[in-house]
């Protein structure tokens, strides 16, 4: 597929998105007119609106997928090392991206030794058969010990987790080599005052500080395969394993970053009490009501979203995003302002969630659906407000004994997360007050 074909695919996806949104607006306008005239919409109109809403979602997914394919290829091409060495031949299965990693970070000879030992370990568990294989498997291992995956595979797992975790895409992420991240919270400012030339000066108060500690918690995945499959497989075992592991780890941490209670897992930003953060009570997050239980207000429903935006300090609004699940976004797409303009707009830069009142929307399926008193929409600067902590190292241990005829690949990764700035996040509560 050449550049023109790929770009045409992206243009077609953008065109489909625009067409779907225009058709949706026409149908939703008809629904609103029916509600205004008769008190409720015709069921057929409702069905049409929902169908077109789903079509918008599919168009966004298609556009996003097309753009990712182009971006991935361009990145790989731009990173490919310039070498004529036959060792890098595509015939041996080295992708452009992998060649870049090996050329810069690991070295082709070291990689080949590792790859041979690692595949032997996955298929036959004979890592201990030779000193050289044990040495190869130890390269780049987690400081805690154990068998580490190859840097190429480890990087693939991390990239897949990052791509499928919406919280990671907007939060602050740091990798540490200890069991916890500790930091200081600046809770308020020093006081000062005006004074005349000869007047006495009274003592002013010093700023208060707090501290936080975010421990890392162990998460695990345990994909299985039969020994016969591993013996006979013609496919890329490492790629299959990386995908299974990344899928499991991402599902676990996505939920924890939103809803986790902090016990053996990260603490989610929805688990804190409601309130206005202050020096005396900082660990609370402000919740703004929609004006109706389990719904937006019947009149001027978009006002709640505007109030949510301006509850956030201006210093945080520059990097702020909305966060909600897809079913909530489907309802938000139907909202209009007093002049009849839709509050949501598709993003033709192909960001998946579009924009709401000028701010990007992040789709996070672990956010709650709209219900009475639900906290279904978050808004804030998550890079300032939420801290994710990764402990360096991913380990895979092969177990061919406890679940015969299956071979288990027990994989561990340590991660933590918590709110560090409670002013930077606001929540919309679907309640009357």
RODO-2510 file (C-alpha; in nm, 4 decimals, decimal comma):
residues 433
     n   res          X          Y          Z
     1     x     0,0000     0,0000     0,0000
     2     x     0,1600     0,3287    -0,1092
     3     x     0,1363     0,6701     0,0593
     4     x    -0,1427     0,7931    -0,1680
     5     x    -0,3564     0,4890    -0,0877
     6     x    -0,2991     0,5231     0,2857
     7     x    -0,3761     0,8958     0,2849
     8     x    -0,6876     0,8312     0,0779
     9     x    -0,8004     0,5843     0,3439
    10     x    -0,7615     0,8511     0,6130
    11     x    -0,9443     1,1114     0,4011
    12     x    -1,2270     0,8669     0,3398
    13     x    -1,2548     0,7979     0,7126
    14     x    -1,2718     1,1700     0,7919
    15     x    -1,5377     1,2197     0,5232
    16     x    -1,7470     0,9334     0,6664
    17     x    -1,7216     1,0875     1,0131
    18     x    -1,8413     1,4279     0,8909
    19     x    -2,1269     1,2732     0,6941
    20     x    -2,2397     1,0638     0,9913
    21     x    -2,2371     1,3654     1,2241
    22     x    -2,4453     1,5783     0,9871
    23     x    -2,7041     1,2999     0,9510
    24     x    -2,7080     1,2577     1,3291
    25     x    -2,7696     1,6304     1,3837
    26     x    -3,0649     1,6294     1,1424
    27     x    -3,2240     1,3287     1,3134
    28     x    -3,1631     1,4625     1,6626
    29     x    -3,3073     1,8019     1,5693
    30     x    -3,6217     1,6205     1,4549
    31     x    -3,6327     1,4328     1,7872
    32     x    -3,6032     1,7559     1,9841
    33     x    -3,8821     1,9165     1,7801
    34     x    -4,1071     1,6206     1,8501
    35     x    -4,0298     1,6370     2,2220
    36     x    -4,1049     2,0097     2,2272
    37     x    -4,4294     1,9667     2,0306
    38     x    -4,5723     1,6490     2,1857
    39     x    -4,3736     1,5923     2,5054
    40     x    -4,2001     1,2833     2,3709
    41     x    -4,0283     1,1687     2,0545
    42     x    -4,1573     0,9140     1,8073
    43     x    -3,9961     0,5739     1,8836
    44     x    -3,8840     0,5469     1,5213
    45     x    -3,7066     0,8812     1,5537
    46     x    -3,5358     0,7633     1,8718
    47     x    -3,4221     0,4484     1,6942
    48     x    -3,2847     0,6538     1,4059
    49     x    -3,0922     0,8845     1,6420
    50     x    -2,9410     0,5903     1,8283
    51     x    -2,8473     0,4185     1,5028
    52     x    -2,6741     0,7310     1,3726
    53     x    -2,5061     0,7817     1,7094
    54     x    -2,3604     0,4326     1,6786
    55     x    -2,2557     0,5111     1,3215
    56     x    -2,0588     0,8123     1,4481
    57     x    -1,8796     0,5848     1,6922
    58     x    -1,7923     0,3388     1,4162
    59     x    -1,6713     0,6236     1,1937
    60     x    -1,4499     0,7541     1,4744
    61     x    -1,3062     0,4070     1,5330
    62     x    -1,2407     0,3648     1,1600
    63     x    -1,0728     0,7042     1,1336
    64     x    -0,8627     0,6411     1,4414
    65     x    -0,7560     0,2999     1,3135
    66     x    -0,6605     0,4409     0,9725
    67     x    -0,4521     0,7162     1,1284
    68     x    -0,2752     0,4727     1,3627
    69     x    -0,1783     0,2517     1,0690
    70     x    -0,0256     0,5473     0,8856
    71     x     0,1476     0,6793     1,1985
    72     x     0,2914     0,3375     1,2807
    73     x     0,4366     0,2921     0,9332
    74     x     0,5804     0,6459     0,9237
    75     x     0,7378     0,5954     1,2670
    76     x     0,8920     0,2668     1,1631
    77     x     1,0291     0,4144     0,8411
    78     x     1,1743     0,7144     1,0192
    79     x     1,3458     0,4941     1,2771
    80     x     1,4887     0,2310     1,0454
    81     x     1,8687     0,2174     1,0746
    82     x     2,0705     0,2705     0,7605
    83     x     2,2648    -0,0518     0,7121
    84     x     2,3271    -0,2931     0,4299
    85     x     2,4147    -0,5789     0,6605
    86     x     2,2318    -0,8933     0,5524
    87     x     2,1805    -0,9755     0,9216
    88     x     1,8865    -0,7319     0,9190
    89     x     1,7081    -0,9029     0,6325
    90     x     1,3287    -0,8858     0,6336
    91     x     1,3398    -1,2511     0,5308
    92     x     1,4548    -1,3335     0,8842
    93     x     1,1454    -1,1677     1,0281
    94     x     1,2913    -0,8435     1,1607
    95     x     1,0429    -0,5572     1,1299
    96     x     1,1652    -0,2025     1,0755
    97     x     1,0683    -0,1096     1,4295
    98     x     1,2421    -0,4127     1,5784
    99     x     1,5573    -0,3427     1,3749
   100     x     1,5672     0,0043     1,5254
   101     x     1,5381    -0,1336     1,8792
   102     x     1,8028    -0,3986     1,8261
   103     x     2,0414    -0,1666     1,6426
   104     x     2,0324     0,0970     1,9164
   105     x     1,9656    -0,0874     2,2417
   106     x     2,0503    -0,4551     2,2407
   107     x     2,2691    -0,5549     1,9486
   108     x     2,1956    -0,8192     1,6922
   109     x     2,4272    -1,0867     1,8371
   110     x     2,2991    -1,0437     2,1939
   111     x     1,9422    -1,0423     2,0692
   112     x     1,9897    -1,3660     1,8754
   113     x     2,1360    -1,5391     2,1806
   114     x     1,8534    -1,4134     2,3955
   115     x     1,5852    -1,4988     2,1412
   116     x     1,7080    -1,8551     2,1066
   117     x     1,7223    -1,9038     2,4830
   118     x     1,3875    -1,7363     2,5437
   119     x     1,1999    -1,9357     2,2815
   120     x     1,3565    -2,2540     2,4132
   121     x     1,2442    -2,1507     2,7609
   122     x     0,8868    -2,0837     2,6457
   123     x     0,8538    -2,4079     2,4529
   124     x     1,0529    -2,6584     2,6575
   125     x     1,1514    -2,4954     2,9887
   126     x     1,5129    -2,6015     2,9325
   127     x     1,6700    -2,2715     3,0358
   128     x     1,8850    -2,4530     3,2862
   129     x     2,0343    -2,6885     3,0325
   130     x     2,3311    -2,4685     2,9568
   131     x     2,5146    -2,1862     3,1297
   132     x     2,5069    -1,9718     2,8152
   133     x     2,1249    -1,9887     2,7983
   134     x     2,0906    -1,8853     3,1617
   135     x     2,3286    -1,5970     3,0969
   136     x     2,1270    -1,4871     2,7935
   137     x     1,7975    -1,5000     2,9833
   138     x     1,9402    -1,2802     3,2592
   139     x     2,0122    -0,9889     3,0263
   140     x     1,8159    -0,6804     3,1287
   141     x     1,6347    -0,8679     3,4063
   142     x     1,4263    -0,7127     3,6807
   143     x     1,6409    -0,6337     3,9894
   144     x     1,4131    -0,8683     4,1864
   145     x     1,5383    -1,1597     3,9780
   146     x     1,3490    -1,4123     3,7744
   147     x     1,3349    -1,4498     3,3995
   148     x     1,2763    -1,1207     3,2219
   149     x     1,1248    -1,0954     2,8787
   150     x     1,3403    -0,9669     2,5957
   151     x     1,3679    -0,5875     2,5739
   152     x     1,1824    -0,6036     2,2428
   153     x     0,8960    -0,8050     2,3944
   154     x     0,8924    -0,6054     2,7183
   155     x     0,8654    -0,2851     2,5189
   156     x     0,5812    -0,4313     2,3132
   157     x     0,3870    -0,5264     2,6277
   158     x     0,4368    -0,1790     2,7759
   159     x     0,3309    -0,0117     2,4510
   160     x     0,0162    -0,2247     2,4220
   161     x    -0,0805    -0,1488     2,7819
   162     x    -0,0250     0,2215     2,7242
   163     x    -0,2315     0,2247     2,4046
   164     x    -0,5277     0,0503     2,5672
   165     x    -0,5217     0,2404     2,8966
   166     x    -0,6914     0,5800     2,8540
   167     x    -0,5829     0,6939     3,2009
   168     x    -0,2170     0,6430     3,1105
   169     x    -0,2625     0,8587     2,8026
   170     x    -0,3573     1,1651     3,0092
   171     x    -0,2102     1,1047     3,3584
   172     x     0,1464     1,1566     3,4750
   173     x     0,3485     0,8334     3,4547
   174     x     0,6855     0,7717     3,6168
   175     x     0,9047     0,4614     3,6462
   176     x     1,0865     0,4013     3,9753
   177     x     1,3313     0,1457     4,1129
   178     x     1,1928     0,1323     4,4689
   179     x     0,8683     0,0106     4,6233
   180     x     0,6978     0,3519     4,6482
   181     x     0,7004     0,7090     4,5192
   182     x     0,7053     0,9815     4,7843
   183     x     0,6455     1,3506     4,7274
   184     x     0,5380     1,6816     4,8780
   185     x     0,2045     1,8588     4,8335
   186     x     0,2054     2,2395     4,8432
   187     x    -0,1318     2,3045     5,0077
   188     x    -0,1456     2,6846     5,0208
   189     x     0,0587     3,0033     5,0013
   190     x     0,2377     3,2188     5,2550
   191     x     0,0382     3,5218     5,3719
   192     x     0,1542     3,8820     5,3319
   193     x     0,0165     4,2337     5,3732
   194     x     0,0581     4,6022     5,3101
   195     x     0,2321     4,8214     5,5644
   196     x     0,3364     5,1846     5,6120
   197     x     0,6967     5,2960     5,6371
   198     x     0,7037     5,3258     6,0177
   199     x     0,4284     5,0806     6,1118
   200     x     0,5016     4,7610     6,3020
   201     x     0,5102     4,4314     6,1169
   202     x     0,3107     4,1391     6,2544
   203     x     0,3996     3,7783     6,1882
   204     x     0,2572     3,6227     5,8724
   205     x     0,1702     3,2562     5,8365
   206     x     0,3955     3,0158     5,6532
   207     x     0,2569     2,7890     5,3779
   208     x     0,1471     2,4408     5,4755
   209     x     0,2804     2,1350     5,3067
   210     x     0,1671     1,7765     5,2997
   211     x     0,3211     1,4604     5,1733
   212     x     0,2048     1,1634     4,9744
   213     x     0,3277     0,8111     4,9300
   214     x     0,2210     0,5932     4,6371
   215     x     0,3254     0,2297     4,6797
   216     x     0,3473    -0,0058     4,3847
   217     x     0,1228    -0,3116     4,3879
   218     x     0,1777    -0,6368     4,2081
   219     x    -0,0522    -0,7294     3,9237
   220     x    -0,0274    -1,0524     3,7370
   221     x    -0,1416    -1,2280     3,4248
   222     x    -0,1366    -1,5987     3,3554
   223     x    -0,2055    -1,6877     2,9915
   224     x    -0,1992    -2,0588     2,9138
   225     x    -0,1206    -2,2762     2,6146
   226     x    -0,1011    -2,6487     2,5659
   227     x     0,2414    -2,8029     2,5368
   228     x     0,1402    -2,9492     2,2014
   229     x     0,0575    -2,6011     2,0702
   230     x     0,3966    -2,4705     2,1834
   231     x     0,5732    -2,7687     2,0285
   232     x     0,3978    -2,7357     1,6927
   233     x     0,3312    -2,3609     1,6689
   234     x     0,4283    -2,1896     1,3463
   235     x     0,3100    -1,8483     1,4642
   236     x     0,5033    -1,5906     1,6684
   237     x     0,4733    -1,7195     2,0259
   238     x     0,6249    -1,4036     2,1727
   239     x     0,3767    -1,1784     1,9938
   240     x     0,0833    -1,3918     2,1030
   241     x     0,2052    -1,3946     2,4604
   242     x     0,2650    -1,0185     2,4640
   243     x    -0,0882    -0,9506     2,3420
   244     x    -0,2497    -1,1795     2,5994
   245     x    -0,0467    -1,0314     2,8835
   246     x    -0,1028    -0,6697     2,7800
   247     x    -0,4783    -0,7265     2,7491
   248     x    -0,5003    -0,8694     3,0989
   249     x    -0,2793    -0,6064     3,2648
   250     x    -0,4569    -0,3174     3,0935
   251     x    -0,8016    -0,4362     3,2050
   252     x    -0,6834    -0,4643     3,5636
   253     x    -0,5170    -0,1268     3,5881
   254     x    -0,7834     0,0632     3,3943
   255     x    -1,0408    -0,0284     3,6562
   256     x    -0,8050     0,0382     3,9475
   257     x    -0,7075     0,3887     3,8323
   258     x    -1,0774     0,4812     3,8310
   259     x    -1,2391     0,2651     4,1010
   260     x    -0,9563     0,1006     4,2982
   261     x    -0,9743     0,1183     4,6786
   262     x    -0,5983     0,1356     4,7323
   263     x    -0,5839    -0,2048     4,9043
   264     x    -0,3334    -0,4203     4,7108
   265     x    -0,4129    -0,2070     4,4070
   266     x    -0,3938     0,1608     4,2969
   267     x    -0,6528     0,4015     4,4358
   268     x    -0,9022     0,5417     4,1860
   269     x    -1,0000     0,9065     4,1622
   270     x    -1,3716     0,8222     4,2004
   271     x    -1,3220     0,6801     4,5510
   272     x    -1,2564     1,0061     4,7329
   273     x    -1,5221     1,1987     4,9250
   274     x    -1,6933     1,5095     4,7947
   275     x    -1,5772     1,8534     4,8971
   276     x    -1,3763     2,1609     4,8107
   277     x    -1,0031     2,0885     4,8579
   278     x    -0,8359     2,3119     5,1170
   279     x    -0,5280     2,3066     5,3380
   280     x    -0,7329     2,1597     5,6208
   281     x    -0,9105     1,8988     5,4061
   282     x    -0,7191     1,8373     5,0871
   283     x    -0,8100     1,4764     5,0030
   284     x    -1,1543     1,5493     4,8586
   285     x    -1,2741     1,6116     4,5037
   286     x    -1,5428     1,8633     4,4142
   287     x    -1,8633     1,7181     4,2698
   288     x    -2,0956     1,9338     4,0601
   289     x    -2,4645     1,8287     4,0240
   290     x    -2,6425     1,8059     3,6889
   291     x    -2,9726     1,9286     3,8391
   292     x    -3,1634     1,6028     3,7831
   293     x    -3,1336     1,2551     3,9319
   294     x    -2,9769     1,0144     3,6863
   295     x    -2,9977     1,2580     3,3946
   296     x    -2,9087     1,5997     3,2649
   297     x    -3,1490     1,8780     3,3599
   298     x    -3,4566     1,9072     3,1397
   299     x    -3,3841     2,2697     3,0528
   300     x    -3,0407     2,4018     2,9550
   301     x    -2,8731     2,0645     3,0166
   302     x    -2,5368     2,1919     2,8983
   303     x    -2,5160     2,4410     3,1855
   304     x    -2,3934     2,1656     3,4173
   305     x    -2,0992     2,0988     3,1847
   306     x    -2,0148     2,4684     3,1682
   307     x    -2,0249     2,4900     3,5487
   308     x    -1,7975     2,1877     3,5660
   309     x    -1,5441     2,3517     3,3353
   310     x    -1,5284     2,6765     3,5284
   311     x    -1,5131     2,5062     3,8652
   312     x    -1,1591     2,4173     3,7578
   313     x    -0,8924     2,6835     3,8087
   314     x    -0,7655     2,8446     3,4901
   315     x    -0,4136     2,7094     3,5448
   316     x    -0,5496     2,3556     3,5027
   317     x    -0,7940     2,4187     3,2184
   318     x    -0,5250     2,4467     2,9517
   319     x    -0,4483     2,0735     2,9728
   320     x    -0,7899     1,9559     3,0903
   321     x    -0,9938     1,6790     2,9259
   322     x    -1,3360     1,5240     2,9781
   323     x    -1,3469     1,1567     3,0703
   324     x    -1,6531     0,9331     3,0379
   325     x    -1,7620     0,5970     2,9043
   326     x    -1,9004     0,5518     2,5550
   327     x    -2,2679     0,5276     2,6553
   328     x    -2,2391     0,8590     2,8422
   329     x    -2,0738     1,0185     2,5403
   330     x    -2,3664     0,9019     2,3278
   331     x    -2,6014     1,1079     2,5494
   332     x    -2,3673     1,4063     2,5540
   333     x    -2,3667     1,4154     2,1737
   334     x    -2,7382     1,5029     2,1805
   335     x    -2,6934     1,8204     2,3884
   336     x    -2,7257     2,1685     2,2364
   337     x    -2,6726     2,5202     2,3672
   338     x    -2,9322     2,7989     2,3749
   339     x    -2,8456     2,8960     2,0163
   340     x    -2,9032     2,5435     1,8856
   341     x    -2,5338     2,4563     1,8459
   342     x    -2,4213     2,1076     1,9412
   343     x    -2,1872     2,1008     2,2396
   344     x    -1,9982     1,7978     2,1061
   345     x    -1,8059     1,8095     1,7812
   346     x    -1,6085     1,5398     1,5993
   347     x    -1,2350     1,5959     1,6035
   348     x    -1,1090     1,5859     1,2474
   349     x    -0,7540     1,5504     1,3789
   350     x    -0,8786     1,1961     1,4482
   351     x    -0,8675     1,1987     1,8256
   352     x    -1,1127     0,9304     1,9160
   353     x    -1,3472     1,1004     2,1631
   354     x    -1,4008     1,4275     1,9747
   355     x    -1,4307     1,7575     2,1597
   356     x    -1,6884     1,8831     2,4089
   357     x    -1,7144     2,2598     2,4547
   358     x    -1,3661     2,2826     2,3036
   359     x    -1,2010     2,0224     2,5284
   360     x    -1,0889     1,6745     2,4235
   361     x    -1,2978     1,3771     2,5348
   362     x    -1,1278     1,0593     2,6576
   363     x    -1,3339     0,7416     2,6436
   364     x    -1,2830     0,5303     2,9566
   365     x    -1,5146     0,2326     2,9834
   366     x    -1,4441     0,1944     3,3548
   367     x    -1,6270     0,5200     3,4278
   368     x    -1,9813     0,4492     3,5560
   369     x    -2,2858     0,4676     3,3298
   370     x    -2,5402     0,7432     3,3909
   371     x    -2,7587     0,6540     3,6908
   372     x    -2,8955     0,8210     4,0015
   373     x    -2,6077     0,9926     4,1879
   374     x    -2,3458     0,8448     3,9507
   375     x    -2,0151     1,0223     3,8929
   376     x    -2,0226     0,9568     3,5208
   377     x    -1,8140     1,2472     3,3889
   378     x    -1,4752     1,3659     3,5096
   379     x    -1,3037     1,6845     3,3955
   380     x    -0,9571     1,7997     3,4798
   381     x    -0,5857     1,8115     3,4204
   382     x    -0,5025     1,4486     3,4939
   383     x    -0,1336     1,5019     3,4293
   384     x    -0,1290     1,7375     3,7281
   385     x    -0,3891     1,5490     3,9283
   386     x    -0,3227     1,1759     3,8948
   387     x     0,0118     1,0004     3,9332
   388     x     0,0824     0,6523     3,7942
   389     x     0,3938     0,4746     3,9225
   390     x     0,5539     0,1823     3,7396
   391     x     0,8113    -0,0394     3,9058
   392     x     1,0770    -0,1235     3,6507
   393     x     1,0722    -0,4774     3,5214
   394     x     0,8303    -0,7357     3,3809
   395     x     0,8867    -1,1025     3,4650
   396     x     0,7595    -1,4241     3,3100
   397     x     0,7857    -1,7606     3,4857
   398     x     0,6953    -2,0792     3,3020
   399     x     0,4932    -2,3448     3,4869
   400     x     0,4351    -2,6716     3,3027
   401     x     0,3477    -2,8833     3,6069
   402     x     0,0481    -2,7503     3,8006
   403     x    -0,2121    -2,7363     3,5225
   404     x    -0,1281    -3,0191     3,2840
   405     x    -0,1702    -3,0385     2,9859
   406     x    -0,1492    -2,6595     2,9907
   407     x     0,1643    -2,4535     3,0316
   408     x     0,1127    -2,1377     3,2380
   409     x     0,3174    -1,8237     3,1804
   410     x     0,2955    -1,6425     3,5119
   411     x     0,3720    -1,2760     3,4481
   412     x     0,4061    -1,0022     3,7094
   413     x     0,4245    -0,6262     3,6881
   414     x     0,4174    -0,3742     3,9717
   415     x     0,2212    -0,0519     3,9403
   416     x     0,0666     0,2097     4,1683
   417     x    -0,1544     0,5118     4,1255
   418     x    -0,3264     0,7829     4,3269
   419     x    -0,4502     1,1394     4,3173
   420     x    -0,1760     1,3867     4,4113
   421     x    -0,3530     1,7154     4,3336
   422     x    -0,7211     1,7166     4,4265
   423     x    -0,7790     2,0640     4,2837
   424     x    -0,6974     1,9460     3,9328
   425     x    -0,9948     1,7067     3,8940
   426     x    -1,3698     1,7777     3,9074
   427     x    -1,6586     1,5317     3,8848
   428     x    -2,0112     1,5679     3,7458
   429     x    -2,2713     1,4012     3,9669
   430     x    -2,6004     1,3020     3,8077
   431     x    -2,8139     1,4251     4,0933
   432     x    -3,0583     1,7068     4,1656
   433     x    -2,8193     1,8662     4,4141
***
